[in-house]
Amino acid sequence: MELVGAIAVGLTRLFGKVEADGLENLPMTGPAIIAVNHTTIADVPPVLSTLYEAGLRPSVPCRERGCGSDHGHVRFMAASQVFNHSLIGPLARHAGMVEVGLRQAGTVALRAAREALGRGEIVGIYPEGDVSANADGSPRRFRFGVGRLALDTQAPVIPIAHHDARQIGTGSVARSLGGALTSIVRRPTVRLRVGRPIAADEFAGMAIRDAVDLIQTRVTDVWRSLVQVEALGKGRR
């Protein structure tokens, strides 16, 4: 039974709401890489819930009837701290997430992600690697992993951006959970948009840094479009 998506939906509805668009750009089958900006641990439920309600379940492929057509599956890469957490760790394992450790462990994680893409799966990645957000919430410099995966597998990359999940909670897991409790009353809105996929021929033959910069530019462009929508909304008030 796939629990993580349903739990993410419940948490998101409890703590606020998501306004999402561009969901037609989500693939139901791979190979494909989903690249999402990351500002707080609290942005994980809104992202997973949006994907889940669009038909993309955070789990290993079920291979049952309709898998890859009326629904799909995505396996996210997640830091060892997530797997080591007493509450979140079991959920990460249940969702088939790929653990990213330090040094050699990072290489092992990339190999596992490449193998998943080779099997036609969808892999999700937070290319910034941590949640030390910029003041305005804009995407920070992406690490090489997303470029390495894209170049090695020639899988299309789907850029996703959200703004601003920090209204739910920021900082450590404990602090984020504390902030989430107050958001039950505050009911913040997180905006999320799925951008047009980056086809393999757009980054084929690039140096890894150039491929990473291309992906970051496209995610940042999606993020900026959300900020503009928010600014227009405030201007009409």
N, C-alpha and C positions, 0 to 999 in steps of 0.2 A: 504493500500500500504506500502511495506517495503522500507523505505528510508535510514535507517542508513547504511546498507551494501553498497548501491550504493554511498552514500556520502563518506564513507571511501575509496572506490575504487578511486573516483575522487580526493580526497585529497592526497592519496598515489601517484598517477600518477603525480600530480602537484608538490609534494615536493621531489620526488625521485623515487626509484623503490625497489621492493622486489624480492629476489631470494629465492624461497621456495622449499622444498622437503619433502618427507615422508607423503604427503597428503593422501596417501592410508590408513594411520592409523586413519584418522578421521572417527568417526561414523556418520551415518545419523539419527540414532535413539538412544534413551536412554533406561534405565538410564545410564548416563555417566558423568564424571567430567573432564573438561578440565582445566589443571593447567598451567599457563603461567608466566614466569618471568616478572618483571616490573621494568624499570629503569627510565622512563619518561612518562609524559602524552602523549608525542608525539608517543609512541609506540602503542597506541590504534588503530589509523587508519591502520597501516600496518598489525596488527594482524587481525582486523575485516575484512579488505579487502581480505586478504588471505583466511580466512575461507569462506567468502561470495563467492569468485570466485571458491572455491572448492565445493560449494553447501550447506554450512552450514550458514544459514542466522541468523544475530543477531536480533532475534525477538521471540515472543511467537509462538508456533506451529500453523500452519494454518489449519491443519487437512484436507487439500484438497488432491485430487488425487496426488499420488507421494510423499506425505509428509512422510518422514522416509525411502524412497527408493532412488529416484533420487535427493532429496534435504532434508535437515534437518534444525533444528533451535537450536540456543544456547542462553541462557539467562545468561548474566554475572552479577556477584555481583559487586557493585560499591559503593564507599564511598559517604556519605551525601554531601560532598563538590561538587561532580559531579552533584548531583540532584539539589543543590542550585544555580548552575551557570546559569546565564540568557540565555546563548547560548547553552551550552551542556546539561543542565537539561532536557529540552523538548525532546531532542533526546534520552537521557537515558530512559525516560519514554516510548517513542515510541517503543524502542527496548525491552521493558519488562524487563529491568534490575532490579535486586533486591537490594534495598538500604540497605547499611550496616552503622548503626550508632554506637554510643558509648554505652558501658555498656549493659543495658537491650535491647537496640535497636539491638545490635549485636546478641543477642539470638533470637530475633524475625526474623532477617534476615536468620540465620541458619535454623530456623524452616521452613521459606518460601522456602529455597533452598531444604531442605529435602522433603517437600511436592511436589515440582516440580519434583524431582528425583523419588519420589513415583508414579508420574503420567507418568513416562517413558520419562521425558524430559532430555535435556542436559544442564548442568549448567557449566558456566565458572567462574574461580576464579583466582585472582592474590594473591597467598599465602603470598607474602611479605607484603602486606597491604598498602604500600606507595611507593613513588618513590625516596627515599634517597639512590641513587645507590652507590655501591662500585666503587672505582677508575677504576677497570678493567671491570666493568659491570657485574661481576659474580653475580649469585643469592645470596641474603642475607638470613638470617635465616627465615624459614617459620613459620607462626603463626599456632595455633592449628586448625583453622577453616577447612582447607582442610582435615586434618586427621580425625576430628570429622565427617565430611560429609561422607568420605570414609568408616569409620568403622560403622557408623549408617545405611548406605544404602547398603553397599557391592557393590557399583557401581564401575566399572573399572575407572581408572584415566589415562587420556591421557596427557603425558608430552610434553609441547611445549616450545621452547626457541628461542629467537631472539638475534641478535647482529649486529649492534649497533645503535639502534634508537636514541641514544643521539646525533648523527650527525645531526638529524633534529632539535632538540631543547630540552632544559632541564630546570629544575627549575619550577617556578610557571606556571599557565596556560598562563598568559600574556607573560612571558619570552619565554615559549615554542613556542607560536604563533609568537613571534618576530623572533626566530631562524628559524622557518618554512618558513618565508618569504624569508630569505637569501638562504634557501635550494632549492628554485625554480631555482636558478642559480647554486648552488653547485651540485645538483643532487646526493645526497648520496645513497648508496645501503645498505639496511637492509637485513641481512640473517636470514631466519627463517626455523626451522626444526620441524616436528612433529615426536616424538619418538614412540616406540612400547608401546602399552597400558600396564598399570600395572593391572593385573587381580586381582580380589578380593581375590583369594586364596593366593596371595603373601603377603597380609597384615592382613588377617583374624586372629583374636585372639591376635594381637599385642597390646601393650600399645600405647596410643595415640601419645606419643613423638616418639616412634619407627616408627609408621606409617608415621608421618610427616617427619621424617628423611629419610625414604625410598623414599617418593615422592620427597623430595628436592634433594636427590642423583640422582634420575633419570632425573629430570629437569636439574640439573647441568651437568650431563654427556652429555645431548643433547647440552647444551650451549658450553661445552668444545669442542665438535666435530665441532661446527661452528667456534670457534676461531682457531682451527687447520687448517681448510680449508682456513681461511683468511690469516694465517701465511704462508701457502704453496703458496698461490697466490702472496703474497708480495715477497717471496723468488725467484719466477720465473721472477720477473720484473728486 
